[in-house]
Amino acid sequence: MKKLVLPLLCVALFAACNNNPKGNKAATSEAVTDSLSTEGTVYNIDTVSSTLHWTGSKVTGSHHGTVRIQSGKVLLNGQNHLVGGDFTVDMKSIVNEDLKGNDEYKNKLENHLKSEDFFHVEKNPTATFKITEVKNQTSTSADVSGNLTIRGISKNITFPVQLVSSSNDAVTATADFNINRKDWGIVYEGMKDDLIADEINLKVSVTAKK
C-alpha cells in the first residue's frame, strides 16, 4: 500500500498543476503607486448590467459562478481613451452556478469560499481594483494594469481589455484572464486526491454610463 501512495500523490499534484481553467494568466507584480491622472470624464459602473464570472478547477472537475461588482467608475479623456478608474467587488455576494438544484452542496461550497480557507469575507468583505497604467491603447483594445486587492493583499496585474461598444453616453468593455490565488494568500490545497488548481479564471464585462 505504501508503494502506491507516493505515485498517486504525484499524479494528483501533476493533474492539479495542469488543470488550471482556460485563460491567459495576468502578469503579476508588486503593487505600485497610483500614477494615472484623476482628471477625465467620469462614467459610473452600471452594476446591474456589469458582470464578473469566476471559474476554479480541481483534479476532478471545476466550479463556476459570479460575484457582484458593487461600485466603480472609469475615466475617459477627450479622445475616449481610458485614463483611470476603480472598482469595488462585494465578496459576500459569491454565488455558485453549476450546483443549481443541489442546495446542500451549493451552500456548502459558497460558505467554504467565503471562509478563512479562501476569501475570508467576514474580515475582507470587499475586493478592489484601481487602474495604474494603460498601454497599447487603440479604439478597440488596451493593456490595463492596476492594483488588485484581495484579503487585504495588493498586487499589480496586467491584462488585455477589449472595447465592445462606445458612445457619448456609455462604454462597454470585457476582459478574460487568470490570476494565481496564492499571490493573494489563498493557499488552501483541497483534498489530497482532489487538489485545487492555483489559478482562477475571471471573465469581466463592464458597462459604464455618464
C-alpha positions in Angstrom: 0.0 0.0 0.0 2.8 2.5 0.9 4.3 1.9 -2.5 1.1 3.2 -4.1 0.7 6.3 -2.0 3.7 8.3 -3.5 2.8 7.7 -7.1 -0.8 8.5 -6.5 0.1 11.8 -4.8 2.5 12.6 -7.7 -0.3 12.0 -10.2 -2.6 14.3 -8.2 -0.1 17.1 -7.9 0.7 16.9 -11.7 -3.0 16.9 -12.5 -3.7 19.9 -10.2 -0.8 21.9 -11.8 -2.1 21.2 -15.2 -5.8 21.7 -14.5 -5.9 25.4 -14.4 -9.1 26.9 -16.0 -8.7 28.1 -19.6 -7.4 31.6 -19.9 -4.2 33.6 -20.2 -2.5 34.4 -16.9 -2.4 38.1 -16.0 1.2 39.4 -15.5 1.5 39.9 -11.7 4.0 42.0 -9.7 4.1 44.0 -6.5 1.6 46.8 -6.1 2.7 50.2 -7.4 2.0 53.8 -6.6 -1.0 55.1 -8.5 0.3 57.1 -11.5 -2.7 57.9 -13.7 -4.4 61.2 -13.8 -7.7 61.6 -11.9 -8.9 64.0 -14.5 -11.3 62.9 -17.2 -15.0 62.4 -17.9 -16.5 60.1 -15.3 -18.5 57.1 -16.4 -20.1 55.3 -13.5 -20.3 51.5 -13.5 -23.8 50.1 -14.2 -23.8 47.4 -11.6 -26.9 45.8 -13.0 -25.6 45.1 -16.4 -21.9 44.6 -15.4 -20.8 41.0 -14.5 -17.9 39.2 -13.0 -17.8 35.4 -13.6 -15.3 33.1 -11.9 -14.1 29.6 -12.6 -12.0 27.4 -10.3 -10.7 24.0 -11.1 -9.6 20.9 -9.3 -8.4 17.4 -10.3 -11.9 16.0 -10.6 -13.6 19.0 -12.3 -14.4 22.6 -11.8 -16.9 25.1 -10.4 -18.1 28.4 -11.7 -20.3 31.3 -10.6 -20.5 35.1 -10.1 -19.6 37.8 -7.7 -21.2 41.2 -7.8 -19.5 44.4 -8.8 -20.6 46.7 -6.0 -19.5 50.1 -7.4 -16.9 51.8 -9.6 -16.1 54.2 -12.3 -13.8 54.7 -15.3 -12.3 58.0 -16.6 -12.1 58.8 -20.3 -10.3 61.7 -21.9 -11.4 63.8 -24.9 -10.3 61.1 -27.3 -12.4 58.5 -25.5 -9.2 56.8 -24.2 -9.2 55.2 -20.8 -7.1 57.2 -18.3 -8.2 55.8 -15.0 -10.8 54.0 -12.9 -11.5 51.9 -9.9 -13.9 49.1 -8.9 -15.2 47.5 -5.7 -16.4 43.9 -5.6 -18.8 42.6 -3.0 -17.1 39.4 -1.9 -20.0 38.4 0.3 -22.0 38.0 -2.9 -20.1 35.0 -4.2 -22.5 32.6 -5.9 -22.0 29.2 -7.4 -23.9 28.4 -10.6 -23.1 24.8 -11.6 -24.7 23.2 -8.5 -28.2 24.6 -9.0 -30.8 22.1 -7.8 -28.4 20.7 -5.2 -28.8 23.3 -2.5 -26.9 21.3 0.2 -23.6 21.2 -1.8 -24.2 24.7 -3.4 -24.5 26.3 0.0 -21.6 24.2 1.4 -19.3 25.4 -1.5 -20.4 29.1 -1.2 -19.8 29.1 2.5 -16.4 27.5 2.1 -15.4 30.1 -0.5 -16.4 32.8 1.9 -14.5 31.2 4.8 -10.9 31.8 6.0 -9.7 29.0 3.8 -10.4 31.2 0.8 -11.6 34.8 0.7 -12.3 35.3 4.4 -15.2 37.7 3.6 -16.1 38.4 7.3 -12.8 40.2 7.6 -12.4 41.3 4.0 -16.0 42.0 2.7 -14.7 43.7 -0.5 -12.0 43.4 -3.1 -10.8 46.4 -5.1 -9.1 47.1 -8.4 -7.6 50.5 -9.2 -6.1 51.2 -12.6 -2.5 52.4 -12.5 -1.4 52.3 -16.2 -2.9 51.8 -19.7 -0.7 50.8 -22.6 -1.1 49.9 -26.3 -4.4 51.6 -26.4 -6.4 51.6 -29.7 -10.0 52.2 -30.5 -10.8 48.5 -29.7 -8.4 47.3 -27.1 -5.8 48.2 -24.4 -3.4 46.5 -21.9 -4.6 47.6 -18.5 -2.6 47.4 -15.3 -3.9 48.0 -11.8 -3.6 47.2 -8.1 -5.9 44.3 -7.2 -6.5 43.9 -3.5 -8.0 40.7 -2.2 -7.9 39.6 1.5 -6.0 42.9 2.3 -3.2 41.9 -0.1 -2.4 44.1 -3.1 -0.7 43.0 -6.3 -0.4 44.8 -9.6 -1.8 42.8 -12.5 -1.8 43.5 -16.3 -4.3 42.0 -18.7 -5.8 42.8 -22.1 -9.2 44.6 -22.3 -11.5 44.6 -25.3 -13.8 47.6 -26.1 -17.2 46.2 -27.1 -19.0 49.5 -27.7 -18.5 53.2 -27.0 -20.7 56.3 -27.3 -21.0 59.7 -25.7 -23.2 58.2 -23.0 -21.9 54.7 -22.3 -18.9 52.4 -22.8 -18.8 48.6 -22.5 -15.6 46.6 -22.2 -14.6 42.9 -21.5 -11.6 41.1 -20.1 -10.8 37.4 -19.7 -7.7 36.4 -17.7 -6.4 34.1 -14.9 -4.8 35.0 -11.6 -2.9 32.8 -9.2 -4.8 32.8 -5.9 -1.7 32.1 -3.9 -0.4 35.5 -4.8 -3.2 36.8 -2.5 -2.6 34.4 0.3 -5.3 31.8 -0.7 -3.2 28.7 -0.1 -5.9 26.1 0.7 -4.9 23.0 -1.2 -8.1 20.9 -1.1 -8.2 17.1 -0.6 -5.0 15.2 -1.2 -6.7 13.2 -4.0 -8.5 16.2 -5.4 -6.1 19.2 -5.3 -7.4 22.6 -6.3 -5.6 24.4 -9.2 -3.7 27.5 -8.3 -5.2 29.7 -11.0 -8.7 31.3 -11.0 -10.3 32.5 -14.3 -12.1 35.8 -14.3 -14.4 37.0 -17.0 -15.4 40.6 -16.6 -17.9 42.6 -18.6 -18.3 46.2 -17.5 -20.8 48.8 -18.7 -20.2 52.4 -17.5 -22.5 55.4 -18.1 -22.3 59.1 -17.7 
